[in-house]
Amino acid sequence: MAYDLLAYLKEHGLADQEKCVSLVGHSMGGKTAMTFASLFPELVHQLVSLDAPPVCRLSYPQLNTVTEQLIDSAYAMGDLSHMGL
């Protein structure tokens, strides 16, 4: 689904712009949004994932690494303590 989203963005001329999309996903859409952001971080300005149930990602260590990097980047942007992080 993440590659489908990339194809859509390319088809509409949006994938040529850096940080071109803000993604909001619920449930499976949240997982799709997180996967897209992990695969194509240069295209994502903002990401909101709602009610995406956790799954074991041990088979995909590269996604865990990218997710950890995104979290570190978010921390570097400023004080997130008000969010309980």
C-alpha positions, 0 to 999 in steps of 0.5 A: 500500500505504501508503494501504491501511495507513492504511485499516486503521488507520482501520478499527480506530480507531488512526489517531486517535492521534498516533504510534500505530504502530511499523512493521517492514517487510522488502523491499517492506514496508520500502518501504511502511513508509518511504512510510507514514512519509513520508506520515503522520509524525504516526502513526508512533512508530518505523520499521524497514526491513530489506533494502529495495533502493534505487530511484531516487526522482528522480521523487519529490523530495517523498519525498526531502525528507521522508526527509531531514527524518526523518533530521535529526529522528533526529539531533536526538534524540541521538547516533547515532554508535554506529549508524555514522551 
